[in-house]
């Protein structure tokens, strides 16, 4: 059992190195390729919007294509990503090709995330206890360390090194997945009718409103994280300090995610979701108003109690409150509303506002959208917020 937990931990560690390679330095990489803030916003937003439609479709392929397993699908997705990322290093000045390839790249890496949750929940259903929060926490630490290391490598070489890091850790991830005990969806489940995103919205209204609130707060956080390099430079920092800031942000997630499963035994999920929403509001406001790099990092440390707590709790929420037939699409829908809707809104608005009205206008947007998300979350949870856990 411990060996299975360790292997699943490493799955997250390897995946999130490939994820930080795509998302963590997206602004730096695309600026290096000559794109403006607005074009970067179009790329990140375009990838997020495309993922809203592509993630459910990719998830449904498991049910639709005979013989297709989670392992095989992840292998296919990574092979396409390898081709796209390595090709980007050899495309010199064709901006629309660079933008198209990176849109596809962000869409595909986002589509992998729900499968990692499904793997864990399938193990749990088979009687193998896996602490998802612990593994996801290791993923956050991996993201954090990866961000620092990549930042140093970029300063030594150039941003093109990111593609080769993605290739190396992607290959290691695929190899590890093929050594894990069976975690595939049983045939009797695969033959059942596939849920759709529309079915999830209609059937689980509270879940939808929770994710809408999460998505709005995530949009604010996305503006801040996507253009964090601009915020750091505005406060007198550089690329190395950017990597350190990202490290503190991601590393703060692990301790919170690790204990979420235990917290859920004592407190209702609604309480944990609301607490996370409060810290999301604090996090984004502190970063927006940070007068120096120290305060900026303090704000980013709230990432664990905001995004970390919310992500782990809502993942378990799907497993506990959604019917088994709907859980695959439920996990996918989390991505649709966060890395889809939220990421698109935050990255597009953040880029446009900076280019036309300046950095301060982006901070105003972040404040408004974060508060809106907080209120949506509160209204979604208020009926059950003060009811005692049975």
N, C-alpha and C positions, 0 to 999 in steps of 0.2 A: 504493500500500500504506500509506504514511504517512497519507494522507488518510483511509483507512478506519479506521486505528487511532485517529486524532484524533476522528472521528465517534463511534466506539464508546466512546471515553473520555467524550465529552459525554453520551452516552446514560446512562452510570452517574452522571455529575454531576447531571443533571436528575432521574433517578429517585430518587436518595438525598436530594434536597431534598424531594420529595414523601413519601419514607419517614420522614424526620425530622419532618415536619409531622404525621404520624400517630402515630409511636411515640416520638419524642424528648421530646415535652412532654405525653404522654398523662396523666400524674398531675396536672400543673399545669392542663391544660385541664379534666379531669373534676372536680378539686377546685373549680375556678372555677364549674363547673355544679352544685356542691353535693353531689357524691358522696363517700362515706367511703372509707377505705383498703380496707376489705373489698369494697365495691362496685366500686372500681377493679380490685381483684384478680379479681373475677368477670368484669368486662368484658375485661381483657387475657387472662385464662385462658380465658374462653369463646371469644374470637376465636381463640386458639391451638388449642383443642380442635376447633373447627369447621374450622379450616384443615387438620387431620389428614385429614378426610374430603373437604373441598372442593377442596384443592389437587390431589390425584390426579384428581378428577372434572373439574376445569377443564382440566388438562393433557390429559386423554383426549378432550376436545372437538375438539381439532385433528384427531384420527383419525376421530372419529365423525360430525362435521358436514361435509358436502360443501361445498367452497368456503371453509371457514373457515381463515384463516391466522393466524400469530402476531400480525401487525400488527393484523388486524381484532379478534382476541380481546382484545389489550391495549387497543385503543380502546374496546371495549365495557366492559371492567372499569373503566377510568378514568371513563367517562361515568356509571356507577353510583356510583362513589366521589364524583364531583363533586356529584351529587344528595344523597347521604347527608351529606357534610360541610357543605355550604351549608345544608341543612335543619336541622342541629344548631344553627346559630346563631340559628334562629328558633323553636326549641322551648324554652320557658321553664322549666317546673318538672315536666314529666312524666318522672321519673327512669327508668322502665322503657323508655320510647321512646329516651331518650338512650343508655341502656346497649345496647339492641338495635342501634341504628344504628352505634354505635362498634364493636360486635362484628363486624358485617358489614364495616365499613371496614377494620379490621385484617386480617380474613380475605382480603379482595380484594387489598390492597396486598402481602400476603405471597405470594399466588398469582402475582404478576408476576415474582418473583425467579428462579424456575427458567428462565423464558423468556429472561432476559438471558444466562444461562450457555449455553443451547441455541443462541442466536444466534451466540455466539463459537465454540462447538465446530463448528457447521455451516460457518462460514467456514473454520476450520482444515481440515476434511475436504475442502473444495473447493480447498485449496492456498493459501489466503490466511492467512498467519501473523498472528494477533492475540494480543497479550500480555494474557491475561485478568487476571492479577495486577495489572498496571499500571492497567488500566481500573477494576478493583475498588478499587484504591488511591485513584484519583481520586474514586471514589464515597465513600470514607471521608472524604477531605478535604472533599468537598462536604457530607457529613453534619456534619462538625465546624464548618465555617464557617457552615452553615445554622443549627446549634444556637446559635452565638453571636449571629448576626444576629436570629434569631427571639426569643431571650431579650431582646435590647435593644428589639425592636419591641413585645413584650408589656409591657415596663415603660413604654413610651410610650403604647401604646393599651390593649389587653387581649387575653386569649387567643383571642378570636374571629378575630383577624388571621390565625391559622394556616390557617384554611379557605381564605382567598383566596390565600395563598402556595401551597398545595397545588394550587389551580385553575390558577394562572399557570404553574407549572413542569410540571404535568401536560400542559397544552396544548402547551407547547414540546417536551416529550418525544415526544408523539404525532406532531407535525409532523416532528421529526427522523427518527423511525423510517420514515416514508414517503419520505425522501430517500436512505436507505441502499440499496446494491446488494442484489440478491436474497439472502435468508438463509433462505428458507422450506424446510420439509422436503420432500424430493422425493416425488412421488406414489407411486413404488414402495415407499418406506419407509412412507408413510401407510397403504398398503393392508395392510401386515403386521399381525399380531395385536398389540394393545396390551398392554404389560406392566402388571402390577398391583403394588401395594405388597406384597401377600402373596408374589407371585412373586419379588420382589427379596429379601425376607427369606429365603425358602427356598433360593434359588439362590446368594446371596452372603452366607454366614453371617458371615464376618470383617467384611465391610462393615457388616452390621447391628450387630455388637458395637462396632465403631468409632463408629458414629453413636449408639449407646445411651450410650457413655461421654461422647461429645461433648454429647449432650442433657442428661445429668446436670450436667456442668460448666456448660453454658449456662443451666441452671435456676438455679444459684447466682448466675451473673453477671446473670441477668434480675432476680432479687430486688433486687440491688444497683443496677442501672440504672433499673428502673421506679420505685423509691422513693429514687433518688439525691437528689432535692430534700429529702427528710426527713433524709438523712444529712448533707447539706451544711448545712442549718439547724441540726442538732444540734451541728455543729462551729462554729457561729457565722457561717455564710455566708448568702447570699440568692440570688434568682433569677439575677442577673447572674453570680455566682460559679458557679452551677450550669451556666450556658452555657459558661463557661470550662473547667470540669471536663470537660464533654462534648466540648469541642473537643480537649483534650489526648488524651482517650481515642480518639476517632475518627481524629485526625490521625496517631497513632502507627501506624495500620494500613498506610498507604500505602507507606512504604519497605520494609516486610517483604513485603507482597503483591507489590510490583514485582519483587523479586528471587527470589520463590519458584520461578518457572519455571527460573531458572539453578541454584538450589539442587537442584532435582529431577534435574538432569543429573549432579550430583556425588554426591548422597546419595539413598538409598532413601526412598520416601514414608513407610514405617513409622518411620524415624528422625525425620523432620520432624514427623510426627503426635505422636510421643512427646515430643519437645522442646516442642511446643506445649502438650501436656497438663501438663508440668512448670510451664510459665509460667502456665498457667491456675490451677493450684493456688496459685502464688505471688501472682498478681494478686488473687484473691478473698480470700486470707488477709490481705494487706497492707491492702486496703480495709476489711475487717471490723475490723481492729485499729488503724486509723489514729487517732492521738491528736489530729491537727489537719488542716487543709485541705491543707497542703504534702505530707504523707505520703499523704493520699487521692489527690492528683493523681499522685504517684509510682506508686502502685498502678495507677491508670488508664492510665498510659503503657505498662504491660505488656500492654495490649489488643492491640497490634500483634503481639507475639511469642506471644500466646495465640490469641485469636479470629482475628486476621488471618492468621497462618501456618496455622492449622488449616483455616480456610475455603478459602483458596486451594489448599492441598494436596489436600483431599478433593474439590474440584471437578475437579482434574486426575486424581485417582484414578479417578473415575467414567469419564472419557474414556479412560483407559489400561487399566482392568481389567474394565469391564463391556462386554458385547456391545452392538453398535450399537442393536439393537432395544430394549435395556433402559436406554439412557442418558437418555432423556427422563424416565422414571419414576425413575431413579437420582438425577438432579438434584432432582426433586421430593421424593424421599424424604429428602434432606438437610434440606429445609425442614420436612418432617413431624416429624423427630426433634429439630430445634432450635427453630425458631419455632412449631412445633406442640407436641410433648410437653414440651420443655424450657421454653419460654416459659409454657405453661399451669401447669406445676408451680411454677415460680419465682414467677410473679406472684400466683397464688392463695395459696400458702403465705406469701409475703412480706406480703401484705395482711392476712390473718387473724392471723398471729402478731403483727404490729405492733399491731393493734387490741385484741387480748386479752392479750398478754403483754409488749408493748413491743419497741423496736427491737433490743435485745440478743438477744432470742429468735430474731429473723430471722437475725442473724449466726451463731448456733449452727447453724441449719438450713443456711445457706450453706456453713459449714465441713464439715458432714457430707456433704451431697449432692455437693460438689466433690470431696472425697476419694474418695467412692464412684465417681464418674465417672472419676477418675484411675486407680483400680484396675481398673475394667472395661476402660479403654483399654489399660492395660499387659497385662492377660491376653489381650486380643484380638491384640496386636501381638507378644507375647513370642517366638513361634516363629520369626518372620522378622526380629526386631529386630537380631540380631547376625550375620545372614547377609550377607556382602559383596555389594554391588551388582555385577551382571555387566556 
